[in-house]
Amino acid sequence: MRLRALAHPLRWRLMEVVDSEGSATATRCAQLLGESVASCGYHLGILGKYGYLEQIPDTPGRERPWRATDRRQDLSPPGPGVDDQLASEAATEAFLEAEVDQIKARQRRKGTEPPDWAAATALGGSTMWLTAEELREIKDELLALLRRYQERSDDPRLRPDGARPSRLFFSTSVRPQP
């Protein structure tokens, strides 16, 4: 099952490297992530097998770089079955683990950033009483805001001077009913 390929935190970190670099080899991923080349190569291959990444054809050299096939990832179950639900849960857990690790690492380094970059970053949360419609409205507005800048990831010519890869993570959720 395709979603099972995303049930490993290293695979999420690899996709982040490939996405932020535009393309990357197993060697480059190993350098950036502190993992072995063999491990990165294996996990890149799994992501390729299930269509999340692809090798760039006709590249010079011994090692072929990988690139993303799509920036959007849908972690919802592909069907109503228990296996589909479990695969979705496993992929979501791995995504969250990788995301939280990245947030922690960046928070630890925040003090080493130039003041303008440190002031531009934030970490927080808010609990509020909302209807399902209001929560959906907030989610839709946040997604629309993110989409305004997405073209810069796809086309480097659209990036203004001084732009850096910046990660935005948000979550909307509802507390379970008693």
C-alpha positions in Angstrom: 0.0 0.0 0.0 1.3 3.4 -1.0 0.7 5.2 2.3 2.9 2.7 4.1 5.9 4.1 2.3 5.4 7.3 4.4 5.3 5.4 7.7 9.0 6.1 8.5 10.3 9.5 9.9 13.5 9.3 7.8 11.5 9.2 4.6 9.8 12.5 5.6 13.2 14.1 6.3 14.4 12.8 2.9 11.5 14.3 1.1 12.1 17.6 2.9 15.7 17.6 1.7 14.8 16.7 -1.9 12.1 19.4 -1.8 14.2 22.2 -0.4 17.2 21.4 -2.6 15.2 20.8 -5.7 16.9 17.5 -6.1 19.3 15.5 -4.1 21.4 12.3 -4.2 21.6 9.7 -1.5 25.1 11.1 -0.7 23.8 14.7 -0.3 20.9 13.5 1.8 23.4 11.6 4.1 25.5 14.7 4.5 22.6 16.9 5.4 20.8 14.4 7.7 23.7 12.6 9.4 22.6 9.2 8.1 24.5 6.7 6.1 24.5 6.8 2.3 23.2 3.2 2.2 20.2 4.1 4.5 19.3 7.2 2.5 19.6 5.3 -0.8 17.4 2.5 0.5 14.7 4.9 1.8 14.9 7.1 -1.4 14.3 3.9 -3.4 11.2 3.1 -1.3 9.8 6.6 -1.9 10.6 6.2 -5.6 8.9 2.8 -5.8 5.7 4.3 -4.5 5.8 7.4 -6.7 6.6 10.1 -4.1 10.1 10.7 -5.7 11.7 9.9 -9.0 15.2 9.7 -10.2 16.3 12.4 -12.7 17.2 10.7 -15.9 20.2 11.4 -18.0 22.3 13.1 -15.3 26.0 12.8 -15.5 28.0 10.9 -12.9 27.5 7.7 -11.1 24.8 8.7 -8.6 21.4 9.8 -9.8 19.6 12.6 -8.0 16.0 12.3 -6.9 13.3 14.9 -7.3 9.7 15.2 -5.9 6.9 14.1 -8.1 4.3 16.2 -6.2 4.6 18.6 -3.3 1.2 17.8 -1.9 0.8 14.8 0.3 -2.6 13.4 1.1 -2.5 11.3 4.3 -6.2 10.4 4.4 -7.1 6.8 4.1 -7.6 5.8 0.4 -10.5 3.6 1.3 -12.9 2.7 4.2 -11.0 -0.5 5.2 -9.1 -1.0 8.4 -5.8 -1.5 6.6 -6.3 1.9 4.8 -7.1 3.5 8.2 -4.0 2.0 9.8 -1.8 3.0 6.9 -3.1 6.6 7.2 -2.5 6.6 10.9 1.1 5.3 10.5 2.0 7.8 7.8 0.5 10.6 9.9 2.4 9.5 13.0 5.7 9.4 11.1 4.9 12.9 9.5 4.2 14.4 12.9 7.4 12.8 14.4 9.6 14.2 11.7 7.8 17.6 11.8 8.1 18.0 15.6 11.8 16.9 15.5 12.4 19.6 12.8 10.5 22.3 14.9 12.6 21.4 18.0 15.9 21.6 16.1 15.0 24.9 14.6 13.9 26.3 17.9 17.2 25.3 19.5 19.0 27.2 16.7 16.8 30.3 16.8 19.3 32.2 18.9 21.9 31.8 16.2 19.8 33.5 13.5 20.1 37.1 12.5 17.7 39.3 14.5 15.3 39.9 11.6 14.9 36.1 11.0 14.6 35.3 14.7 11.8 37.9 15.0 10.0 36.5 12.0 9.7 33.0 13.5 7.1 32.0 16.0 5.8 29.0 18.0 2.5 29.0 19.7 -0.9 27.6 20.0 -4.4 28.7 20.9 -7.4 26.9 22.2 -10.7 28.5 21.4 -14.4 27.6 21.2 -15.4 27.2 17.6 -18.1 25.5 15.5 -17.0 23.0 12.9 -17.8 25.6 10.2 -15.5 28.2 11.9 -12.7 25.8 12.3 -13.0 24.8 8.6 -12.9 28.5 7.7 -9.7 29.1 9.6 -8.1 26.0 8.0 -9.2 27.2 4.5 -7.8 30.7 5.1 -4.5 29.3 6.3 -4.2 27.1 3.3 -5.0 30.0 1.0 -2.3 32.0 2.6 0.3 29.2 2.1 -0.7 28.8 -1.6 0.1 32.5 -2.2 3.8 31.7 -1.8 3.9 28.1 -3.2 5.0 29.2 -6.7 8.3 30.3 -5.3 9.1 26.7 -4.4 8.3 25.6 -7.9 10.1 28.4 -9.8 13.4 29.8 -8.2 13.1 32.9 -10.4 10.1 34.1 -8.4 12.1 34.1 -5.1 13.0 37.6 -3.9 16.5 38.4 -2.9 17.2 37.2 0.7 14.5 34.6 0.6 15.3 31.4 2.5 13.5 28.1 2.8 11.0 28.6 5.6 8.8 25.9 7.0 5.3 26.6 8.1 3.4 23.9 10.1 0.0 24.2 11.4 -2.6 21.9 12.8 -6.3 22.3 13.4 -7.9 19.7 15.6 -10.9 19.3 17.9 -10.8 17.9 21.4 -12.7 14.6 21.5 -16.2 14.7 23.1 -16.4 13.2 26.6 
